[in-house]
Amino acid sequence: MAKILSLKLQDEVFQETEEILRQNRRSRNAYFNQAIHLYNKLWKRKLLKKALVAESALVAEDSLAILETFEQMENELGD
């Protein structure tokens, strides 16, 4: 289901958009839907990156301890 929105654009953004639409022969509605979809994907990636950095920091110490254990086991097997 589609939602109806009222939108105010800066004159420069509107003119730039209109020029692009004239060249591509696309509807304004389709253009804005695609633009918002791409912007949403960008923000989802930024939020995911932020979450991954935070979670990585939480397990960093444990990861190093496990790595050291594996290195010790490898050294013992090599002797």
C-alpha positions in Angstrom: 0.0 0.0 0.0 1.3 3.4 -0.9 1.4 6.4 1.4 0.8 10.0 0.3 3.4 12.5 1.5 3.8 16.2 1.3 7.4 17.2 0.7 9.3 20.5 0.7 12.5 20.7 -1.3 15.0 23.4 -1.6 14.8 25.1 -4.9 18.3 23.9 -6.0 17.4 20.3 -5.2 14.1 20.6 -7.0 15.6 22.1 -10.1 18.4 19.5 -10.2 15.8 16.7 -9.8 13.6 18.1 -12.5 16.6 18.2 -14.9 17.5 14.6 -14.2 13.9 13.5 -14.6 13.7 15.3 -18.0 16.8 13.5 -19.2 15.7 10.1 -17.9 12.0 10.4 -18.7 11.1 8.9 -15.3 8.2 9.8 -13.1 9.0 11.9 -10.1 7.2 9.4 -7.9 9.4 6.5 -9.1 12.5 8.6 -8.8 11.8 9.6 -5.2 10.9 6.0 -4.3 14.2 4.7 -5.7 16.2 7.5 -4.0 14.6 6.9 -0.6 15.1 3.1 -1.0 18.8 3.6 -1.7 19.2 6.1 1.1 17.5 3.6 3.5 19.9 0.9 2.4 22.9 3.2 3.1 21.6 3.9 6.6 21.0 0.3 7.3 24.6 -0.5 6.4 25.9 2.4 8.6 23.8 1.1 11.5 25.0 -2.5 10.9 28.6 -1.3 10.8 28.2 0.5 14.1 26.7 -2.6 15.7 29.4 -4.8 14.4 32.1 -2.5 15.7 30.5 -2.4 19.1 30.1 -6.2 19.2 33.6 -6.8 18.0 34.9 -4.7 20.8 33.0 -6.8 23.3 34.6 -10.0 22.2 38.1 -8.8 21.2 39.7 -9.8 24.5 38.2 -13.3 24.3 39.2 -13.7 20.7 42.9 -12.9 21.6 42.8 -15.4 24.4 41.5 -18.1 22.1 44.1 -17.3 19.5 46.9 -17.6 22.0 45.5 -21.0 23.1 45.5 -22.2 19.5 49.1 -20.9 19.0 50.2 -22.8 22.1 48.6 -26.0 20.9 50.2 -25.6 17.5 53.6 -25.0 19.1 53.2 -28.1 21.3 52.3 -30.2 18.3 55.2 -28.9 16.3 57.8 -29.9 19.0 
